[in-house]
């Protein structure tokens, strides 16, 4: 077989010499040459069966991990085919980053190394298909199905952001959909190969001067090569959401977004799209805020973006049966108010609704907080037959509560949001998870200077966290409480 002499660009389709690593037209990583591994055993442990795909960093194969006989996805690149040492370092950083993230919606990484002329990464094999394949086949998705997927992607990204890890390449190809028992559209986020995370002694694998990512989903600050944080992933998640809802890309993203003035009311040109002509006004408000050109004006976290999106979806496409898992944390603005009458509502009423949604968003600046959300009707406590899906939902909510009340970053607004989440969550959990939630909620009450109520929660947490990693910090906080 003749050795390849060019690398194709996955975005524009044009081919370039092997010496080129990035497309001169659009900056996309060029597809590397094929690595002939089918039928071979890599590093004496991974028997390669077939190719699963090829992307900017290398090839992905289905392999069997020996001697466990466990199926896995083996991602490889060959440094001798022109990839620079920095690319190899980023490749190994994927293993380091993803192995630190413990979450049901993140594909688990098993191992990494270099052997037989290739650098490899062994990860969980997801028996499903990428979101890109679903969108190519079905076009657009319903609002509720979109919310189900966005909820899980936001949970995965939130777990990474809590560790200081920013994905930087969120796109449909990196969102795998599979089936778990009777649950469809179960999400696994993959490919943390260009994720931003602190390296050894404060160094980073990717320097600020190197622009990496997929152009259509990159935030403006990512294009400029400046410092980024989780808000860059918020931007990409908003574009992904629009892609699912409309079936097409918004017209003003990527490099075009850099040409807009900061504070543009409709930064992505959403209202000019024929696919959005029937959208309720608050949907534009939520997505536009997440796509603000300046990161400081953008929705501050993936958690907050999803909460805002879930609220508008729950009124845009009301549930016809039992609420889905993603709706358990969605609080109505006022329980006594009927559902928003999207059909037949006048334009003025739609504007009023949009303003109401915007005014109720947490400011995140530590200023005057919005009032606590009204309590949500709570389902009965789970019985011993609680499904693993419900357990995932509860654990995700507790993890979000932890982030909202983190003493190093909590604001008055986030603390109040955390307390409201605890009020909804507490009747539905028990054991160590209940203890964790009480401890995190107590931290939020300390931030709000409600020490007496915080001490009450610390006392509750002490019983449920005995023998866990939280036993010591709970005991320390409880020791500082006044004796009755």
C-alpha positions as CSV (number, residue, x, y, z in Angstrom):
1,X,0.0,0.0,0.0
2,X,1.4,3.4,-1.0
3,X,2.1,5.6,2.0
4,X,-0.1,8.7,2.1
5,X,1.5,12.1,1.2
6,X,-1.2,14.5,2.4
7,X,-3.5,15.2,5.3
8,X,-7.2,16.1,4.6
9,X,-9.0,18.9,6.6
10,X,-12.1,17.5,8.3
11,X,-13.8,21.0,8.0
12,X,-13.1,22.2,4.4
13,X,-12.1,18.9,2.8
14,X,-9.0,20.2,1.2
15,X,-5.8,18.2,1.4
16,X,-2.4,19.5,2.5
17,X,1.2,18.1,2.7
18,X,2.1,16.0,5.7
19,X,4.3,18.8,7.1
20,X,1.2,20.8,7.8
21,X,-0.5,20.2,11.1
22,X,-3.4,22.7,10.9
23,X,-5.6,23.8,8.0
24,X,-4.3,27.1,6.5
25,X,-7.9,28.0,5.6
26,X,-9.8,27.5,8.9
27,X,-7.2,26.4,11.5
28,X,-8.7,22.9,12.0
29,X,-6.3,20.1,13.0
30,X,-5.6,18.1,9.9
31,X,-6.5,14.4,9.9
32,X,-3.4,12.3,10.5
33,X,-2.4,9.4,8.3
34,X,-3.8,6.0,9.0
35,X,-1.9,3.9,11.5
36,X,-1.9,0.2,10.4
37,X,-2.7,-1.6,13.7
38,X,-5.7,-3.8,13.0
39,X,-4.8,-7.4,14.1
40,X,-1.8,-6.2,16.2
41,X,-1.4,-6.1,19.9
42,X,-0.2,-2.8,21.3
43,X,2.1,-2.8,24.3
44,X,1.4,-6.5,24.8
45,X,-2.0,-5.7,26.3
46,X,-4.4,-4.2,23.7
47,X,-5.5,-6.4,20.8
48,X,-6.8,-4.2,18.0
49,X,-10.0,-5.3,16.3
50,X,-11.2,-2.6,14.0
51,X,-11.1,1.2,13.3
52,X,-13.8,3.2,14.9
53,X,-12.9,6.7,13.6
54,X,-10.3,9.2,12.8
55,X,-9.9,12.8,13.9
56,X,-7.5,15.7,14.4
57,X,-5.4,14.0,17.0
58,X,-5.2,10.4,15.6
59,X,-7.2,7.2,15.1
60,X,-9.6,5.4,17.4
61,X,-9.8,1.6,17.4
62,X,-11.9,-1.0,19.1
63,X,-9.6,-3.2,21.1
64,X,-9.7,-5.9,23.7
65,X,-7.7,-5.3,26.9
66,X,-5.7,-8.4,27.8
67,X,-5.9,-10.5,29.9
68,X,-9.2,-9.0,31.2
69,X,-10.9,-9.4,27.8
70,X,-12.5,-6.0,28.4
71,X,-13.5,-4.0,25.3
72,X,-12.0,-0.6,25.1
73,X,-11.5,2.3,22.7
74,X,-7.8,2.7,21.9
75,X,-6.9,6.2,20.7
76,X,-3.4,6.4,19.0
77,X,-1.1,9.0,17.3
78,X,2.3,8.4,15.7
79,X,4.9,11.0,16.6
80,X,7.0,9.9,13.6
81,X,4.2,11.0,11.2
82,X,4.8,14.7,11.9
83,X,3.1,15.4,15.2
84,X,5.2,17.7,17.3
85,X,6.1,16.9,21.0
86,X,3.5,19.4,22.2
87,X,0.8,17.3,20.5
88,X,2.1,14.2,22.2
89,X,2.1,16.0,25.5
90,X,-1.5,17.1,25.0
91,X,-2.4,13.6,24.1
92,X,-1.1,12.2,27.4
93,X,-2.7,15.2,29.2
94,X,-6.1,13.8,28.0
95,X,-5.5,10.7,30.1
96,X,-4.4,12.7,33.1
97,X,-7.4,15.1,32.8
98,X,-10.1,12.6,32.2
99,X,-8.9,10.1,34.8
100,X,-9.3,12.8,37.4
101,X,-13.0,13.3,36.5
102,X,-15.2,10.8,38.2
103,X,-18.7,11.2,36.7
104,X,-21.2,8.9,35.1
105,X,-21.4,11.2,32.0
106,X,-17.6,11.3,31.4
107,X,-16.0,8.3,29.5
108,X,-13.6,6.6,31.9
109,X,-9.9,6.5,30.9
110,X,-8.1,3.3,31.8
111,X,-4.5,3.7,30.8
112,X,-2.0,5.6,28.5
113,X,1.5,5.1,27.3
114,X,3.9,4.9,24.3
115,X,4.8,1.6,22.6
116,X,5.4,0.1,19.2
117,X,5.9,3.5,17.6
118,X,2.6,4.9,18.8
119,X,1.3,7.0,21.7
120,X,-1.9,5.4,23.0
121,X,-4.8,6.1,25.3
122,X,-7.2,3.3,26.4
123,X,-10.6,4.4,27.5
124,X,-14.1,3.2,28.1
125,X,-15.8,1.8,24.9
126,X,-19.1,3.5,24.5
127,X,-21.5,1.3,22.5
128,X,-23.5,4.0,20.9
129,X,-23.1,6.9,18.3
130,X,-21.9,10.5,18.4
131,X,-24.5,13.2,18.7
132,X,-23.3,14.4,15.3
133,X,-24.6,11.2,13.7
134,X,-28.0,11.7,15.3
135,X,-28.2,15.3,14.1
136,X,-27.1,14.3,10.6
137,X,-29.9,11.7,10.5
138,X,-32.7,13.5,12.3
139,X,-32.0,17.2,11.7
140,X,-33.4,18.9,14.8
141,X,-34.4,17.5,18.2
142,X,-37.4,18.5,20.3
143,X,-36.8,20.9,23.2
144,X,-37.3,18.3,25.9
145,X,-35.0,15.8,24.2
146,X,-32.4,18.6,23.8
147,X,-32.8,19.5,27.5
148,X,-32.2,15.8,28.5
149,X,-28.9,15.8,26.6
150,X,-27.8,19.3,27.6
151,X,-28.5,18.4,31.3
152,X,-26.0,15.5,31.1
153,X,-23.4,17.4,29.2
154,X,-23.6,20.3,31.7
155,X,-23.2,17.8,34.6
156,X,-20.1,16.3,32.9
157,X,-18.6,19.8,32.3
158,X,-19.5,20.9,35.8
159,X,-17.6,18.0,37.3
160,X,-14.6,19.0,35.2
161,X,-14.8,22.7,36.0
162,X,-14.9,21.9,39.7
163,X,-11.4,20.5,39.2
164,X,-10.2,23.5,37.2
165,X,-10.4,21.6,33.9
166,X,-11.9,23.3,30.8
167,X,-12.8,21.0,27.9
168,X,-12.2,23.5,25.0
169,X,-13.4,21.2,22.2
170,X,-17.1,20.5,23.0
171,X,-18.9,19.6,19.8
172,X,-21.4,16.9,18.6
173,X,-18.5,14.5,17.7
174,X,-17.4,14.5,21.4
175,X,-20.8,13.8,22.9
176,X,-21.6,10.1,22.7
177,X,-25.2,8.8,23.1
178,X,-25.8,5.3,24.3
179,X,-28.5,3.3,26.0
180,X,-28.3,2.4,29.7
181,X,-30.9,-0.2,30.7
182,X,-34.2,1.4,29.7
183,X,-32.7,4.9,29.5
184,X,-32.1,6.3,26.0
185,X,-29.8,9.2,25.2
186,X,-27.4,8.4,28.0
187,X,-24.5,10.8,27.5
188,X,-20.8,10.2,27.7
189,X,-18.6,13.2,27.0
190,X,-15.2,12.2,25.5
191,X,-12.0,13.7,24.2
192,X,-10.3,15.9,26.8
193,X,-7.2,15.9,24.7
194,X,-6.9,19.7,24.5
195,X,-8.5,20.4,27.8
196,X,-6.9,23.3,29.8
197,X,-5.7,22.3,33.3
198,X,-2.8,23.3,35.4
199,X,0.3,21.1,34.7
200,X,3.3,20.3,36.9
201,X,4.7,23.3,38.8
202,X,2.0,25.6,37.4
203,X,2.8,25.0,33.8
204,X,0.3,24.2,31.1
205,X,0.7,21.9,28.1
206,X,-1.0,24.3,25.8
207,X,0.5,27.8,25.8
208,X,-1.7,30.9,25.6
209,X,-0.3,31.6,22.1
210,X,-1.6,28.4,20.7
211,X,-5.2,28.4,19.4
212,X,-6.8,24.9,19.6
213,X,-10.4,23.7,19.2
214,X,-13.1,23.4,16.6
215,X,-13.7,26.8,15.0
216,X,-17.5,26.7,14.9
217,X,-17.7,26.1,18.6
218,X,-14.9,28.2,19.9
219,X,-15.5,31.2,22.2
220,X,-14.1,34.6,21.1
221,X,-11.5,34.5,23.9
222,X,-10.4,31.1,22.7
223,X,-9.8,32.5,19.2
224,X,-7.7,35.3,20.6
225,X,-5.6,32.8,22.6
226,X,-6.2,34.6,25.9
227,X,-6.8,33.0,29.3
228,X,-10.0,31.0,29.4
229,X,-12.2,29.4,32.1
230,X,-15.5,27.4,32.3
231,X,-17.4,30.2,30.5
232,X,-15.7,29.2,27.3
233,X,-17.4,25.8,27.6
234,X,-20.6,27.6,28.4
235,X,-20.3,29.3,25.0
236,X,-19.7,26.0,23.2
237,X,-22.6,24.4,25.0
238,X,-25.0,27.2,24.0
239,X,-24.0,26.6,20.3
240,X,-24.5,22.9,20.7
241,X,-27.9,23.6,22.2
242,X,-28.9,25.7,19.2
243,X,-27.6,23.1,16.8
244,X,-29.8,20.5,18.4
245,X,-32.9,22.8,18.5
246,X,-32.6,24.0,14.9
247,X,-30.6,21.4,13.0
248,X,-28.2,24.1,11.7
249,X,-25.4,26.3,13.1
250,X,-26.2,29.8,14.2
251,X,-25.0,32.4,11.6
252,X,-22.8,34.5,13.8
253,X,-20.4,32.4,15.7
254,X,-16.7,31.6,15.5
255,X,-14.6,34.3,13.8
256,X,-17.8,36.2,12.9
257,X,-18.5,36.7,16.5
258,X,-15.3,38.6,17.0
259,X,-16.5,41.2,14.5
260,X,-19.5,42.1,16.6
261,X,-19.6,44.9,19.2
262,X,-19.6,43.7,22.8
263,X,-23.1,43.8,24.3
264,X,-24.9,42.9,21.0
265,X,-28.5,42.1,21.8
266,X,-28.6,39.0,19.6
267,X,-24.9,37.9,19.4
268,X,-25.6,34.7,17.3
269,X,-28.1,36.2,14.9
270,X,-30.7,33.8,16.3
271,X,-33.7,35.9,15.4
272,X,-32.7,36.1,11.8
273,X,-32.9,32.3,11.5
274,X,-36.1,30.9,9.9
275,X,-35.8,27.9,12.2
276,X,-36.4,30.1,15.3
277,X,-39.4,32.1,14.1
278,X,-41.7,30.3,16.6
279,X,-39.4,30.4,19.6
280,X,-40.7,31.9,22.8
281,X,-38.8,35.1,23.7
282,X,-37.2,33.8,26.9
283,X,-35.4,31.1,24.9
284,X,-33.6,33.8,23.0
285,X,-32.7,35.6,26.2
286,X,-31.2,32.5,27.8
287,X,-29.1,31.5,24.7
288,X,-28.0,35.1,24.0
289,X,-26.6,35.6,27.4
290,X,-24.6,32.4,27.1
291,X,-23.2,33.7,23.8
292,X,-22.1,37.1,25.0
293,X,-18.9,38.1,23.2
294,X,-17.2,39.1,26.5
295,X,-16.8,36.3,29.1
296,X,-17.7,38.7,31.9
297,X,-21.1,39.3,30.4
298,X,-21.8,35.6,29.8
299,X,-23.7,33.1,31.9
300,X,-21.1,32.3,34.6
301,X,-21.4,28.5,34.8
302,X,-22.8,25.5,32.9
303,X,-25.0,24.7,35.9
304,X,-26.6,28.1,35.8
305,X,-27.0,27.9,32.0
306,X,-28.8,24.6,32.2
307,X,-31.1,25.8,35.1
308,X,-32.2,28.8,33.0
309,X,-32.6,26.7,29.9
310,X,-34.6,24.0,31.8
311,X,-37.0,26.6,33.1
312,X,-37.9,27.9,29.7
313,X,-38.1,24.4,28.2
314,X,-40.5,23.2,31.0
315,X,-42.9,26.0,29.8
316,X,-42.1,25.8,26.1
317,X,-42.9,22.0,25.9
318,X,-44.7,21.0,29.1
319,X,-44.5,17.3,30.2
320,X,-47.3,15.1,29.0
321,X,-46.5,12.4,31.6
322,X,-44.2,12.0,34.6
323,X,-41.4,14.7,34.8
324,X,-38.0,13.7,33.5
325,X,-34.9,13.5,35.7
326,X,-33.6,16.9,34.6
327,X,-36.8,18.6,35.8
328,X,-36.4,17.6,39.5
329,X,-34.4,20.7,40.2
330,X,-36.5,23.2,38.1
331,X,-38.4,25.6,40.3
332,X,-41.4,27.4,38.8
333,X,-41.3,31.2,39.2
334,X,-44.6,31.2,41.1
335,X,-46.6,27.9,41.7
336,X,-50.0,29.7,41.6
337,X,-49.4,31.2,38.2
338,X,-50.7,29.0,35.2
339,X,-48.2,27.8,32.6
340,X,-47.0,30.4,30.2
341,X,-49.4,30.7,27.3
342,X,-46.9,30.5,24.5
343,X,-49.6,30.0,21.8
344,X,-51.6,33.1,21.1
345,X,-49.7,35.4,23.4
346,X,-49.1,38.9,22.2
347,X,-45.6,40.2,21.5
348,X,-45.8,42.6,24.5
349,X,-46.6,39.8,26.9
350,X,-43.6,37.8,25.5
351,X,-41.3,40.7,26.2
352,X,-42.6,41.0,29.8
353,X,-41.9,37.3,30.3
354,X,-38.4,37.7,29.0
355,X,-37.7,40.6,31.3
356,X,-39.0,38.6,34.2
357,X,-36.7,35.7,33.5
358,X,-33.7,38.0,33.1
359,X,-34.4,39.9,36.4
360,X,-34.7,36.6,38.3
361,X,-31.3,35.4,37.2
362,X,-28.7,35.2,40.0
363,X,-26.3,38.1,39.7
364,X,-23.2,36.2,40.9
365,X,-21.6,39.4,42.0
366,X,-22.3,39.1,45.8
367,X,-24.8,42.0,45.6
368,X,-28.4,42.0,46.7
369,X,-29.6,38.5,46.2
370,X,-32.9,37.5,44.6
371,X,-35.5,35.9,47.0
372,X,-35.4,32.2,47.4
373,X,-37.4,30.2,44.9
374,X,-40.8,29.0,46.0
375,X,-40.7,25.4,47.3
376,X,-41.3,22.7,44.7
377,X,-43.7,19.8,45.4
378,X,-41.5,16.9,46.4
379,X,-42.2,13.3,45.4
380,X,-42.2,10.6,48.1
381,X,-38.8,9.4,49.4
382,X,-37.2,6.7,47.2
383,X,-37.9,3.1,48.1
384,X,-35.3,0.3,48.0
385,X,-36.0,-0.3,44.3
386,X,-34.8,3.2,43.4
387,X,-33.2,3.0,39.9
388,X,-29.6,3.8,39.2
389,X,-30.8,6.7,37.0
390,X,-32.5,8.3,40.1
391,X,-29.3,7.8,42.1
392,X,-27.3,9.5,39.4
393,X,-29.7,12.5,39.4
394,X,-29.5,12.8,43.2
395,X,-25.7,12.5,43.2
396,X,-25.5,15.2,40.5
397,X,-27.7,17.5,42.5
398,X,-25.5,17.1,45.6
399,X,-22.3,17.7,43.5
400,X,-23.9,20.9,42.2
401,X,-24.8,21.9,45.8
402,X,-21.2,21.4,46.7
403,X,-20.1,23.8,43.9
404,X,-22.7,26.4,44.8
405,X,-21.6,26.7,48.4
406,X,-17.8,26.3,48.0
407,X,-16.3,28.7,50.5
408,X,-13.6,29.8,48.0
409,X,-16.1,30.9,45.3
410,X,-19.6,31.1,46.8
411,X,-21.5,34.4,46.5
412,X,-24.6,35.4,48.4
413,X,-26.7,34.5,45.3
414,X,-25.1,31.1,44.8
415,X,-25.4,30.3,48.5
416,X,-29.2,31.1,48.4
417,X,-29.5,29.0,45.3
418,X,-27.8,26.2,47.1
419,X,-30.1,26.4,50.1
420,X,-33.1,26.3,47.8
421,X,-31.7,23.2,46.1
422,X,-31.1,21.5,49.5
423,X,-34.7,22.2,50.5
424,X,-36.0,20.4,47.4
425,X,-33.4,17.6,47.6
426,X,-33.4,16.7,51.3
427,X,-36.7,14.7,51.4
428,X,-35.5,12.5,48.5
429,X,-32.1,11.3,49.8
430,X,-30.8,9.4,52.9
431,X,-27.6,8.0,54.4
432,X,-24.2,9.5,53.5
433,X,-25.7,11.5,50.6
434,X,-28.1,13.2,52.9
435,X,-25.2,14.0,55.2
436,X,-23.1,15.5,52.4
437,X,-26.1,17.7,51.3
438,X,-26.6,18.9,54.9
439,X,-22.9,19.8,55.2
440,X,-22.8,21.7,51.9
441,X,-26.1,23.5,52.7
442,X,-24.6,24.5,56.1
443,X,-21.7,26.1,54.4
444,X,-24.1,28.1,52.4
445,X,-25.9,29.3,55.5
446,X,-22.5,30.3,57.0
447,X,-22.0,32.5,53.8
448,X,-25.4,34.0,54.5
449,X,-24.4,34.6,58.2
450,X,-27.2,32.3,59.5
451,X,-24.9,30.5,61.9
452,X,-27.6,29.0,64.2
453,X,-29.3,27.3,61.3
454,X,-26.0,26.2,59.9
455,X,-25.1,24.5,63.2
456,X,-28.3,22.6,63.1
457,X,-27.4,21.2,59.7
458,X,-23.9,20.4,60.8
459,X,-25.4,18.4,63.6
460,X,-27.6,16.5,61.2
461,X,-24.6,15.9,58.9
462,X,-22.5,14.5,61.7
463,X,-24.7,11.4,62.1
464,X,-24.7,10.6,58.4
465,X,-21.1,11.3,57.6
466,X,-19.5,9.0,60.2
467,X,-16.7,7.0,58.7
468,X,-16.6,9.1,55.5
469,X,-14.2,11.7,54.1
470,X,-16.5,14.5,55.5
471,X,-16.5,13.3,59.1
472,X,-13.5,15.4,60.1
473,X,-14.5,18.7,58.5
474,X,-18.1,18.3,59.8
475,X,-16.7,17.6,63.3
476,X,-14.5,20.7,63.1
477,X,-17.3,23.0,62.1
478,X,-19.6,21.5,64.7
479,X,-17.0,22.1,67.4
480,X,-17.2,25.8,66.7
481,X,-21.0,25.9,67.3
482,X,-22.3,27.1,70.6
483,X,-23.3,24.4,73.1
484,X,-27.0,24.3,73.9
